[in-house]
Amino acid sequence: MRTPSVLTLLAATALLTLTACESTDTADKASKTAQAKDGRGKDGSDKAALPDLVGKGLQSAQDQAQAAGFRRLASHDALGRGRTQALDRNWKVCSQTPAPGTAPTDTKVDFGAVKLTEDCPAKGGSEERAPAKAKGTMPSFTGKSVKVAREALDSSTGITVKDASGSGRMVLVESNWQVCAQDPKAGTKLDGQPVRLDAVKFGEGCP
């Protein structure tokens, strides 16, 4: 009986390898086709069409997003005042992330919202964002809410808030008050010193 030559064995091995690769490619293509047909992403997650919900009431937007299959919902104050959307029916949607279109249903959908009586940030402009957490340097809080300023500073910082109008009002709901002046000033190194904020209510002019 003739023993197969080395060349014959190498050729057979190469043919088996090529066949295996072609089988794998075919299986991958079939899998991708099946995913596309049944509306699933590469990780097997369901996909659905996220509607355009800008301009709707926040409660209605959340209901419609859930009806479309999206369950991970969040919202934030589009004016950057750090207010909580405690009663969704009193808020309207100014922006949504992600934008309308097909997306995995486990995507987090975040709505930027303002109260019904307020105007959304100008189109084409960016939403107001809270200052980043202070890291050794005093941020500029002018025009920001007292609540946002407090959250940006270290929890160990002593903070005094004064009514800048001179009326001696108590600053109770800090998200309703905007900072007019601060001490220390922006850019000052923070090293445990107390902070003072002079503020008026939003809608009032700083003195």
Accessible surface in RSA format (square Angstrom, percent):
REM  Atomic radii and reference values for relative SASA: ProtOr
REM  Chains: A
REM  Algorithm: Lee & Richards
REM  Probe-radius: 1.40
REM  Slices: 20
REM RES _ NUM      All-atoms   Total-Side   Main-Chain    Non-polar    All polar
REM                ABS   REL    ABS   REL    ABS   REL    ABS   REL    ABS   REL
RES MET A   1   240.98 124.8 154.34 102.1  86.64 206.3 131.38 111.7 109.61 145.2
RES ARG A   2   224.58  94.3 196.97 100.4  27.62  65.8  80.47 110.0 144.12  87.3
RES THR A   3   113.47  80.7  95.00  96.3  18.48  44.0  65.32  87.7  48.15  72.8
RES PRO A   4    78.39  57.1  60.56  55.2  17.83  64.8  70.71  58.4   7.69  47.8
RES SER A   5    60.30  51.0  47.81  63.8  12.50  28.8  50.03 106.5  10.27  14.4
RES VAL A   6   108.34  71.3 105.54  95.5   2.80   6.7 105.54  91.7   2.80   7.6
RES LEU A   7   141.00  78.5 136.82  97.9   4.18  10.5 137.09  96.3   3.91  10.5
RES THR A   8    77.35  55.0  70.95  71.9   6.40  15.2  53.42  71.8  23.93  36.2
RES LEU A   9   101.16  56.3 100.18  71.7   0.98   2.5 100.35  70.5   0.81   2.2
RES LEU A  10   110.07  61.3 105.58  75.5   4.49  11.3 105.96  74.4   4.11  11.1
RES ALA A  11    64.54  59.3  50.10  77.3  14.44  32.8  58.98  83.1   5.56  14.7
RES ALA A  12    48.25  44.4  41.57  64.2   6.68  15.2  47.31  66.6   0.94   2.5
RES THR A  13    81.56  58.0  80.53  81.6   1.03   2.5  56.09  75.3  25.47  38.5
RES ALA A  14    62.53  57.5  51.23  79.1  11.30  25.7  58.38  82.2   4.15  11.0
RES LEU A  15   116.49  64.9 112.43  80.4   4.06  10.2 116.00  81.5   0.49   1.3
RES LEU A  16   129.74  72.3 124.92  89.4   4.82  12.1 124.93  87.7   4.82  13.0
RES THR A  17    77.14  54.9  72.75  73.8   4.38  10.4  58.47  78.5  18.67  28.2
RES LEU A  18   102.27  57.0  99.39  71.1   2.87   7.2 101.99  71.6   0.28   0.8
RES THR A  19    70.34  50.0  70.10  71.1   0.23   0.6  55.66  74.8  14.67  22.2
RES ALA A  20    58.00  53.3  49.55  76.5   8.44  19.2  56.67  79.8   1.32   3.5
RES CYS A  21    67.12  50.8  62.13  69.3   4.99  11.7  20.93  53.0  46.20  49.8
RES GLU A  22    98.03  56.3  95.51  72.3   2.52   6.0  36.87  71.3  61.16  49.9
RES SER A  23    65.62  55.4  53.64  71.6  11.98  27.6  38.15  81.2  27.46  38.5
RES THR A  24    77.30  55.0  72.90  73.9   4.39  10.5  51.28  68.9  26.02  39.3
RES ASP A  25    78.20  54.8  76.46  76.1   1.74   4.1  16.41  38.6  61.79  61.6
RES THR A  26    89.85  63.9  87.63  88.8   2.22   5.3  64.18  86.2  25.67  38.8
RES ALA A  27    59.31  54.5  47.91  73.9  11.40  25.9  54.83  77.2   4.49  11.9
RES ASP A  28    71.91  50.4  70.12  69.8   1.80   4.2  16.23  38.2  55.69  55.5
RES LYS A  29   144.36  70.4 141.52  86.8   2.84   6.8  87.81  79.0  56.55  60.2
RES ALA A  30    60.30  55.4  47.84  73.8  12.46  28.4  55.42  78.0   4.88  12.9
RES SER A  31    54.34  45.9  45.71  61.0   8.62  19.9  31.13  66.3  23.21  32.5
RES LYS A  32   130.70  63.8 125.39  76.9   5.31  12.6  70.11  63.1  60.58  64.5
RES THR A  33    67.85  48.3  62.38  63.2   5.46  13.0  43.18  58.0  24.67  37.3
RES ALA A  34    54.23  49.9  48.15  74.3   6.07  13.8  52.89  74.5   1.34   3.6
RES GLN A  35    43.30  24.2  43.03  31.5   0.27   0.6  14.01  29.8  29.29  22.2
RES ALA A  36    81.66  75.1  49.52  76.4  32.15  73.1  60.12  84.7  21.54  57.1
RES LYS A  37   171.85  83.8 133.97  82.2  37.88  90.2  88.48  79.6  83.37  88.8
RES ASP A  38    85.46  59.9  53.78  53.5  31.68  74.9  43.15 101.6  42.31  42.2
RES GLY A  39    29.55  36.4   0.00   N/A  29.55  36.4  27.69  76.0   1.86   4.2
RES ARG A  40   101.39  42.6  94.36  48.1   7.03  16.7  14.44  19.7  86.95  52.7
RES GLY A  41     8.06   9.9   0.00   N/A   8.06   9.9   8.06  22.1   0.00   0.0
RES LYS A  42   185.37  90.4 158.29  97.1  27.09  64.5 102.07  91.9  83.31  88.7
RES ASP A  43   116.57  81.7  74.40  74.1  42.16  99.7  51.69 121.6  64.88  64.7
RES GLY A  44    32.30  39.8   0.00   N/A  32.30  39.8  23.88  65.5   8.42  18.9
RES SER A  45    21.29  18.0  10.79  14.4  10.49  24.2  21.07  44.9   0.22   0.3
RES ASP A  46    70.32  49.3  66.39  66.1   3.93   9.3  14.91  35.1  55.41  55.3
RES LYS A  47    91.13  44.5  70.99  43.6  20.14  47.9  17.22  15.5  73.90  78.7
RES ALA A  48    24.25  22.3  15.02  23.2   9.22  21.0  24.25  34.1   0.00   0.0
RES ALA A  49    70.42  64.7  58.92  90.9  11.50  26.2  58.92  83.0  11.50  30.5
RES LEU A  50     3.95   2.2   0.10   0.1   3.85   9.7   0.10   0.1   3.85  10.4
RES PRO A  51    49.24  35.9  37.33  34.0  11.90  43.3  49.24  40.7   0.00   0.0
RES ASP A  52    89.37  62.6  73.29  72.9  16.08  38.0  25.38  59.7  63.99  63.8
RES LEU A  53     0.00   0.0   0.00   0.0   0.00   0.0   0.00   0.0   0.00   0.0
RES VAL A  54    72.68  47.8  52.29  47.3  20.39  49.1  52.29  45.4  20.39  55.3
RES GLY A  55    61.15  75.4   0.00   N/A  61.15  75.4  31.83  87.3  29.32  65.7
RES LYS A  56    76.18  37.2  70.51  43.3   5.67  13.5  29.20  26.3  46.98  50.0
RES GLY A  57    27.38  33.8   0.00   N/A  27.38  33.8  16.70  45.8  10.69  23.9
RES LEU A  58     0.00   0.0   0.00   0.0   0.00   0.0   0.00   0.0   0.00   0.0
RES GLN A  59    46.34  25.9  46.28  33.8   0.06   0.1  12.08  25.7  34.26  26.0
RES SER A  60    53.72  45.4  50.60  67.5   3.12   7.2  14.12  30.1  39.61  55.5
RES ALA A  61     0.00   0.0   0.00   0.0   0.00   0.0   0.00   0.0   0.00   0.0
RES GLN A  62    27.59  15.4  27.59  20.2   0.00   0.0   6.03  12.8  21.55  16.3
RES ASP A  63    72.29  50.6  65.75  65.4   6.54  15.5  26.86  63.2  45.43  45.3
RES GLN A  64    71.67  40.1  67.30  49.2   4.37  10.4  30.02  63.9  41.65  31.6
RES ALA A  65     0.00   0.0   0.00   0.0   0.00   0.0   0.00   0.0   0.00   0.0
RES GLN A  66    68.61  38.4  67.18  49.1   1.43   3.4   4.98  10.6  63.63  48.3
RES ALA A  67    93.52  86.0  48.56  74.9  44.96 102.3  61.94  87.2  31.58  83.6
RES ALA A  68    31.24  28.7   9.50  14.7  21.74  49.5  22.51  31.7   8.73  23.1
RES GLY A  69    28.66  35.3   0.00   N/A  28.66  35.3  21.75  59.7   6.91  15.5
RES PHE A  70     0.00   0.0   0.00   0.0   0.00   0.0   0.00   0.0   0.00   0.0
RES ARG A  71   166.45  69.9 147.51  75.2  18.94  45.1  61.06  83.4 105.39  63.9
RES ARG A  72   130.21  54.7 123.16  62.8   7.06  16.8  50.34  68.8  79.87  48.4
RES LEU A  73    43.72  24.4  10.78   7.7  32.95  82.8  11.00   7.7  32.73  88.1
RES ALA A  74    29.64  27.3  21.02  32.4   8.62  19.6  29.64  41.7   0.00   0.0
RES SER A  75    35.64  30.1  10.63  14.2  25.00  57.6   0.00   0.0  35.64  49.9
RES HIS A  76    42.54  23.2  39.50  27.5   3.03   7.8  41.69  43.0   0.85   1.0
RES ASP A  77     8.57   6.0   1.69   1.7   6.88  16.3   1.69   4.0   6.88   6.9
RES ALA A  78     0.00   0.0   0.00   0.0   0.00   0.0   0.00   0.0   0.00   0.0
RES LEU A  79    47.43  26.4  38.28  27.4   9.15  23.0  38.28  26.9   9.15  24.6
RES GLY A  80     7.73   9.5   0.00   N/A   7.73   9.5   6.14  16.8   1.60   3.6
RES ARG A  81    26.79  11.2  26.79  13.7   0.00   0.0   5.60   7.7  21.19  12.8
RES GLY A  82    27.23  33.6   0.00   N/A  27.23  33.6  20.57  56.5   6.66  14.9
RES ARG A  83    18.71   7.9  10.85   5.5   7.86  18.7  10.06  13.8   8.64   5.2
RES THR A  84   101.00  71.8  82.90  84.0  18.10  43.1  63.95  85.9  37.05  56.0
RES GLN A  85    21.16  11.8   8.36   6.1  12.81  30.5   2.42   5.1  18.74  14.2
RES ALA A  86    95.34  87.7  58.12  89.7  37.21  84.7  65.40  92.1  29.94  79.3
RES LEU A  87    98.08  54.6  96.38  68.9   1.71   4.3  96.71  67.9   1.37   3.7
RES ASP A  88    32.15  22.5  28.77  28.6   3.38   8.0   1.59   3.7  30.57  30.5
RES ARG A  89   161.34  67.7 148.39  75.6  12.95  30.8  56.13  76.7 105.21  63.8
RES ASN A  90    68.16  47.0  67.04  64.8   1.13   2.7  12.27  29.5  55.89  54.0
RES TRP A  91     6.68   2.7   6.68   3.2   0.00   0.0   1.88   1.0   4.80   7.8
RES LYS A  92    53.29  26.0  53.29  32.7   0.00   0.0  22.25  20.0  31.04  33.1
RES VAL A  93     1.23   0.8   0.00   0.0   1.23   3.0   0.00   0.0   1.23   3.3
RES CYS A  94    21.76  16.5   2.89   3.2  18.87  44.4   3.89   9.9  17.87  19.3
RES SER A  95    35.92  30.4  33.25  44.4   2.67   6.2  31.04  66.1   4.89   6.8
RES GLN A  96    18.18  10.2   2.33   1.7  15.84  37.7   2.54   5.4  15.64  11.9
RES THR A  97    90.68  64.5  89.98  91.2   0.69   1.6  60.08  80.7  30.60  46.3
RES PRO A  98    38.90  28.3  35.33  32.2   3.56  12.9  38.90  32.1   0.00   0.0
RES ALA A  99    70.84  65.1  56.97  87.9  13.86  31.5  57.59  81.1  13.25  35.1
RES PRO A 100    65.52  47.8  43.38  39.5  22.14  80.5  43.50  35.9  22.02 136.9
RES GLY A 101    35.52  43.8   0.00   N/A  35.52  43.8  33.99  93.3   1.53   3.4
RES THR A 102   102.07  72.6  68.05  69.0  34.02  81.1  38.76  52.1  63.31  95.7
RES ALA A 103    13.36  12.3  12.08  18.6   1.28   2.9  13.36  18.8   0.00   0.0
RES PRO A 104    44.71  32.6  44.71  40.8   0.00   0.0  44.71  36.9   0.00   0.0
RES THR A 105    28.73  20.4  24.95  25.3   3.79   9.0  10.92  14.7  17.81  26.9
RES ASP A 106    77.07  54.0  70.61  70.3   6.45  15.3  37.32  87.8  39.75  39.6
RES THR A 107    37.31  26.5  30.96  31.4   6.35  15.1  29.95  40.2   7.37  11.1
RES LYS A 108   109.61  53.5  99.62  61.1   9.99  23.8  43.68  39.3  65.93  70.2
RES VAL A 109     0.00   0.0   0.00   0.0   0.00   0.0   0.00   0.0   0.00   0.0
RES ASP A 110    37.08  26.0  35.91  35.7   1.17   2.8  10.31  24.3  26.77  26.7
RES PHE A 111     0.00   0.0   0.00   0.0   0.00   0.0   0.00   0.0   0.00   0.0
RES GLY A 112     0.13   0.2   0.00   N/A   0.13   0.2   0.00   0.0   0.13   0.3
RES ALA A 113     0.00   0.0   0.00   0.0   0.00   0.0   0.00   0.0   0.00   0.0
RES VAL A 114     0.00   0.0   0.00   0.0   0.00   0.0   0.00   0.0   0.00   0.0
RES LYS A 115    82.83  40.4  82.83  50.8   0.00   0.0  32.62  29.4  50.22  53.5
RES LEU A 116    91.11  50.7  74.44  53.3  16.67  41.9  74.51  52.3  16.60  44.7
RES THR A 117   133.83  95.2  95.56  96.9  38.27  91.2  85.44 114.8  48.39  73.2
RES GLU A 118    36.45  20.9  30.77  23.3   5.69  13.5  24.87  48.1  11.58   9.5
RES ASP A 119   121.78  85.3 109.94 109.4  11.84  28.0  31.34  73.8  90.44  90.2
RES CYS A 120    52.92  40.0  33.96  37.9  18.96  44.6  19.95  50.5  32.97  35.5
RES PRO A 121    31.97  23.3  13.11  11.9  18.87  68.6  22.87  18.9   9.10  56.6
RES ALA A 122    82.45  75.8  61.02  94.2  21.44  48.8  71.59 100.8  10.86  28.8
RES LYS A 123   207.96 101.5 173.83 106.7  34.14  81.3 122.42 110.2  85.54  91.1
RES GLY A 124    92.27 113.8   0.00   N/A  92.27 113.8  45.15 123.9  47.12 105.5
RES GLY A 125    51.90  64.0   0.00   N/A  51.90  64.0  30.31  83.2  21.59  48.4
RES SER A 126   105.01  88.7  76.70 102.4  28.31  65.2  50.43 107.4  54.58  76.5
RES GLU A 127    28.68  16.5  19.25  14.6   9.43  22.5  18.86  36.5   9.82   8.0
RES GLU A 128    86.44  49.6  80.48  60.9   5.96  14.2  22.89  44.3  63.55  51.9
RES ARG A 129   149.75  62.9 139.22  71.0  10.53  25.1  62.85  85.9  86.90  52.7
RES ALA A 130    58.11  53.4  36.66  56.6  21.45  48.8  36.66  51.6  21.45  56.8
RES PRO A 131    31.33  22.8  10.09   9.2  21.24  77.2  21.87  18.1   9.46  58.8
RES ALA A 132    84.06  77.3  63.19  97.5  20.88  47.5  73.88 104.0  10.18  27.0
RES LYS A 133   111.21  54.3  98.04  60.2  13.16  31.3  73.59  66.2  37.61  40.1
RES ALA A 134    20.41  18.8   1.60   2.5  18.80  42.8   4.99   7.0  15.42  40.8
RES LYS A 135   185.97  90.7 149.93  92.0  36.04  85.8 101.81  91.6  84.16  89.6
RES GLY A 136    39.66  48.9   0.00   N/A  39.66  48.9  28.53  78.3  11.13  24.9
RES THR A 137    67.50  48.0  64.52  65.4   2.98   7.1  36.10  48.5  31.40  47.5
RES MET A 138     2.25   1.2   0.00   0.0   2.25   5.4   0.00   0.0   2.25   3.0
RES PRO A 139    25.42  18.5  14.40  13.1  11.02  40.1  25.42  21.0   0.00   0.0
RES SER A 140    66.22  56.0  51.97  69.4  14.25  32.8  30.94  65.9  35.28  49.4
RES PHE A 141     0.00   0.0   0.00   0.0   0.00   0.0   0.00   0.0   0.00   0.0
RES THR A 142    85.49  60.8  68.33  69.3  17.16  40.9  51.44  69.1  34.05  51.5
RES GLY A 143    37.66  46.4   0.00   N/A  37.66  46.4  22.07  60.6  15.59  34.9
RES LYS A 144    43.74  21.3  41.85  25.7   1.89   4.5  29.51  26.6  14.23  15.2
RES SER A 145     0.00   0.0   0.00   0.0   0.00   0.0   0.00   0.0   0.00   0.0
RES VAL A 146     0.04   0.0   0.04   0.0   0.00   0.0   0.04   0.0   0.00   0.0
RES LYS A 147    55.38  27.0  55.32  33.9   0.05   0.1  33.64  30.3  21.74  23.2
RES VAL A 148     3.33   2.2   2.19   2.0   1.13   2.7   2.54   2.2   0.78   2.1
RES ALA A 149     0.00   0.0   0.00   0.0   0.00   0.0   0.00   0.0   0.00   0.0
RES ARG A 150    96.20  40.4  90.47  46.1   5.73  13.6  44.90  61.4  51.30  31.1
RES GLU A 151    97.42  55.9  84.46  63.9  12.96  30.9  46.12  89.2  51.30  41.9
RES ALA A 152     4.32   4.0   0.72   1.1   3.59   8.2   4.02   5.7   0.30   0.8
RES LEU A 153     2.24   1.2   0.48   0.3   1.76   4.4   0.48   0.3   1.76   4.7
RES ASP A 154    80.23  56.2  74.65  74.3   5.58  13.2  27.66  65.1  52.57  52.4
RES SER A 155   119.15 100.7  78.63 104.9  40.52  93.3  58.18 123.9  60.97  85.4
RES SER A 156   100.43  84.9  63.06  84.2  37.37  86.1  52.99 112.8  47.44  66.5
RES THR A 157    28.94  20.6  14.05  14.2  14.89  35.5   5.31   7.1  23.63  35.7
RES GLY A 158    42.38  52.3   0.00   N/A  42.38  52.3  37.17 102.0   5.21  11.7
RES ILE A 159    33.61  19.1   3.48   2.6  30.13  72.6   3.85   2.8  29.76  80.8
RES THR A 160    84.60  60.2  81.12  82.2   3.48   8.3  50.83  68.3  33.77  51.1
RES VAL A 161    35.07  23.1   8.63   7.8  26.45  63.7   8.63   7.5  26.45  71.7
RES LYS A 162   103.54  50.5  99.92  61.3   3.62   8.6  58.62  52.8  44.92  47.8
RES ASP A 163     5.63   3.9   1.60   1.6   4.03   9.5   1.60   3.8   4.03   4.0
RES ALA A 164    23.00  21.2   4.02   6.2  18.98  43.2   9.61  13.5  13.40  35.5
RES SER A 165    55.92  47.3  21.78  29.1  34.14  78.7  26.98  57.5  28.94  40.5
RES GLY A 166    67.51  83.3   0.00   N/A  67.51  83.3  34.35  94.3  33.17  74.3
RES SER A 167    81.16  68.6  43.79  58.4  37.37  86.1  25.86  55.1  55.30  77.5
RES GLY A 168    64.01  78.9   0.00   N/A  64.01  78.9  37.51 102.9  26.49  59.3
RES ARG A 169    78.14  32.8  63.06  32.1  15.07  35.9  52.13  71.2  26.00  15.8
RES MET A 170   146.55  75.9 131.97  87.3  14.58  34.7  99.72  84.8  46.83  62.0
RES VAL A 171    26.97  17.7   5.77   5.2  21.19  51.1   5.77   5.0  21.19  57.5
RES LEU A 172   140.30  78.1 112.75  80.7  27.55  69.3 114.86  80.7  25.44  68.5
RES VAL A 173    86.03  56.6  80.90  73.2   5.13  12.4  84.64  73.5   1.39   3.8
RES GLU A 174    36.19  20.8  31.62  23.9   4.57  10.9  12.83  24.8  23.37  19.1
RES SER A 175    11.18   9.4  10.33  13.8   0.85   1.9   0.85   1.8  10.33  14.5
RES ASN A 176    54.08  37.3  53.02  51.2   1.06   2.6  10.96  26.4  43.13  41.7
RES TRP A 177     5.18   2.1   5.18   2.5   0.00   0.0   0.78   0.4   4.39   7.1
RES GLN A 178    30.18  16.9  30.18  22.1   0.00   0.0   0.00   0.0  30.18  22.9
RES VAL A 179     0.27   0.2   0.00   0.0   0.27   0.6   0.00   0.0   0.27   0.7
RES CYS A 180    24.18  18.3   5.56   6.2  18.62  43.8   5.70  14.4  18.49  19.9
RES ALA A 181    47.06  43.3  42.01  64.8   5.06  11.5  46.99  66.2   0.08   0.2
RES GLN A 182    32.13  18.0  10.39   7.6  21.74  51.8  13.00  27.7  19.13  14.5
RES ASP A 183    92.46  64.8  90.70  90.3   1.77   4.2  20.41  48.0  72.06  71.9
RES PRO A 184    16.44  12.0  15.39  14.0   1.05   3.8  16.44  13.6   0.00   0.0
RES LYS A 185   155.36  75.8 152.11  93.3   3.25   7.7  94.64  85.2  60.72  64.7
RES ALA A 186    48.95  45.0  29.67  45.8  19.28  43.9  29.67  41.8  19.28  51.1
RES GLY A 187    54.10  66.7   0.00   N/A  54.10  66.7  29.12  79.9  24.98  56.0
RES THR A 188    44.43  31.6  35.93  36.4   8.50  20.3  37.67  50.6   6.76  10.2
RES LYS A 189   154.68  75.5 144.99  89.0   9.68  23.1  90.00  81.0  64.67  68.9
RES LEU A 190    36.09  20.1  22.26  15.9  13.83  34.8  22.38  15.7  13.71  36.9
RES ASP A 191   119.40  83.6  94.03  93.6  25.37  60.0  20.11  47.3  99.29  99.0
RES GLY A 192    76.74  94.6   0.00   N/A  76.74  94.6  40.51 111.2  36.22  81.1
RES GLN A 193    56.88  31.8  49.19  36.0   7.68  18.3  41.39  88.1  15.49  11.7
RES PRO A 194   100.76  73.4  91.93  83.8   8.83  32.1  93.08  76.9   7.67  47.7
RES VAL A 195     1.97   1.3   0.00   0.0   1.97   4.7   1.10   1.0   0.87   2.4
RES ARG A 196   100.17  42.1  99.17  50.6   1.00   2.4  33.51  45.8  66.66  40.4
RES LEU A 197     0.00   0.0   0.00   0.0   0.00   0.0   0.00   0.0   0.00   0.0
RES ASP A 198    29.48  20.6  29.29  29.1   0.19   0.5   3.87   9.1  25.61  25.5
RES ALA A 199     0.00   0.0   0.00   0.0   0.00   0.0   0.00   0.0   0.00   0.0
RES VAL A 200     1.48   1.0   1.48   1.3   0.00   0.0   1.48   1.3   0.00   0.0
RES LYS A 201    87.64  42.8  87.64  53.8   0.00   0.0  32.85  29.6  54.79  58.4
RES PHE A 202    56.65  28.3  35.15  21.8  21.50  56.0  35.53  21.5  21.12  60.4
RES GLY A 203    86.17 106.3   0.00   N/A  86.17 106.3  43.75 120.0  42.43  95.0
RES GLU A 204    63.43  36.4  54.28  41.1   9.15  21.8  38.39  74.3  25.04  20.4
RES GLY A 205    67.53  83.3   0.00   N/A  67.53  83.3  38.86 106.6  28.67  64.2
RES CYS A 206    63.12  47.7  33.25  37.1  29.87  70.2  21.19  53.7  41.93  45.2
RES PRO A 207   126.72  92.4  54.30  49.5  72.41 263.2  95.93  79.2  30.78 191.3
END  Absolute sums over single chains surface
CHAIN  1 A    13000.2       9964.1       3036.1       7502.2       5498.0
END  Absolute sums over all chains
TOTAL         13000.2       9964.1       3036.1       7502.2       5498.0
